[in-house]
């Protein structure tokens, strides 16, 4: 994945298209989170990975609100995309983010 081209693409989107993209990405992350706990509760929970997803969701929901209200104080699109797509030492986390991102691109085109 080329982070710079993803940034250029995202920057060029309208606010409503950015919001749609971010909403779908957040949905895809929740699907990834389901891999870290069992529906019946009989399995150990991977708290670190769930915490990571929760923190990303926290930042994304705030950023999404800022996009929708056109908040001039919001982080730049570039900084948000770099936060999401940066290489990570924890390759499982990197793979889940990239998987969710790829599915988002496929869903929203």
Backbone torsions as a table, in degrees:
resi	resn	phi	psi	omega
1	UNK	NA	132.4	179.2
2	UNK	-96.8	106.1	-175.6
3	UNK	-60.2	-41.3	-177.8
4	UNK	-62.4	-40.5	179.2
5	UNK	-70.9	-33.7	176.1
6	UNK	-65.4	-39.3	177.6
7	UNK	-63.3	-48.1	179.6
8	UNK	-57.5	-42.8	179.4
9	UNK	-63.3	-47.0	-177.3
10	UNK	-65.0	-42.8	-179.3
11	UNK	-59.0	-35.0	-177.6
12	UNK	-77.0	-10.1	-179.8
13	UNK	-73.7	151.6	172.3
14	UNK	-70.7	165.9	179.8
15	UNK	-59.2	-42.3	-179.1
16	UNK	-67.1	-36.3	177.6
17	UNK	-71.4	-33.8	174.1
18	UNK	-63.5	-44.3	-179.9
19	UNK	-62.6	-42.4	178.5
20	UNK	-63.0	-45.1	179.4
21	UNK	-60.4	-49.0	-178.5
22	UNK	-63.7	-39.6	178.6
23	UNK	-62.1	-44.6	179.2
24	UNK	-66.3	-39.2	178.1
25	UNK	-61.7	-42.6	178.9
26	UNK	-62.6	-40.3	175.9
27	UNK	-59.9	-47.1	-179.8
28	UNK	-62.0	-35.8	176.7
29	UNK	-64.4	-36.6	178.6
30	UNK	-64.3	-35.0	176.1
31	UNK	-64.1	-40.1	176.9
32	UNK	-62.9	-39.8	-178.0
33	UNK	-61.8	-29.2	179.9
34	UNK	-63.6	-18.8	177.7
35	UNK	-73.5	-11.0	-174.3
36	UNK	-106.0	9.2	171.5
37	UNK	-153.8	156.9	179.8
38	UNK	-96.7	147.1	-179.8
39	UNK	-59.1	-35.1	-178.6
40	UNK	-84.6	-8.2	179.5
41	UNK	77.5	13.1	-177.5
42	UNK	-90.8	1.5	-174.9
43	UNK	-116.4	152.9	175.5
44	UNK	-61.9	145.2	177.6
45	UNK	-94.7	137.0	174.8
46	UNK	-89.0	87.5	-172.7
47	UNK	-61.8	-36.6	-178.9
48	UNK	-64.5	-42.7	-180.0
49	UNK	-71.0	-39.3	176.8
50	UNK	-64.5	-38.7	177.7
51	UNK	-63.3	-42.9	177.9
52	UNK	-58.6	-48.8	-179.2
53	UNK	-62.5	-40.6	178.2
54	UNK	-62.3	-41.9	179.7
55	UNK	-65.9	-40.5	176.4
56	UNK	-63.8	-44.1	178.1
57	UNK	-59.3	-41.5	179.4
58	UNK	-58.6	-48.9	-179.4
59	UNK	-66.9	-40.2	-178.6
60	UNK	-67.5	-39.5	-179.7
61	UNK	-65.3	-39.8	177.1
62	UNK	-65.9	-44.8	179.3
63	UNK	-62.3	-41.2	178.2
64	UNK	-59.4	-46.1	176.7
65	UNK	-59.0	-44.0	-179.4
66	UNK	-64.3	-35.8	175.4
67	UNK	-63.4	-46.2	-175.4
68	UNK	-67.3	-31.1	178.9
69	UNK	-97.3	4.1	179.8
70	UNK	54.8	49.0	-179.1
71	UNK	-72.1	116.2	-179.8
72	UNK	-67.9	-15.2	-179.1
73	UNK	-89.4	1.4	-177.7
74	UNK	-70.7	157.2	174.9
75	UNK	-59.9	157.3	178.6
76	UNK	-69.5	154.9	175.6
77	UNK	-57.3	-41.0	-179.1
78	UNK	-60.9	-45.7	-177.9
79	UNK	-65.5	-35.4	179.1
80	UNK	-68.6	-43.9	179.5
81	UNK	-66.2	-38.1	177.2
82	UNK	-65.3	-38.7	176.5
83	UNK	-59.4	-43.4	-177.3
84	UNK	-72.9	-43.2	-167.4
85	UNK	-103.0	1.4	-179.2
86	UNK	-61.3	146.8	173.1
87	UNK	-59.4	145.7	-177.2
88	UNK	-127.5	149.5	177.2
89	UNK	-68.5	-33.1	176.7
90	UNK	-85.4	98.5	-173.2
91	UNK	-66.9	-26.7	176.5
92	UNK	-64.5	-42.4	177.9
93	UNK	-65.2	-45.4	179.3
94	UNK	-58.8	-43.6	-179.2
95	UNK	-65.3	-39.8	-179.1
96	UNK	-69.1	-38.4	177.5
97	UNK	-65.4	-46.1	-179.4
98	UNK	-66.2	-36.3	176.4
99	UNK	-63.4	-46.2	178.3
100	UNK	-63.4	-39.6	-179.7
101	UNK	-66.2	-43.8	179.6
102	UNK	-62.7	-44.0	178.3
103	UNK	-64.8	-33.1	177.0
104	UNK	-64.4	-46.6	178.0
105	UNK	-58.2	-43.5	-179.9
106	UNK	-64.5	-36.4	-175.9
107	UNK	-76.9	-38.8	-174.7
108	UNK	-103.4	-10.8	176.3
109	UNK	65.5	NA	NA
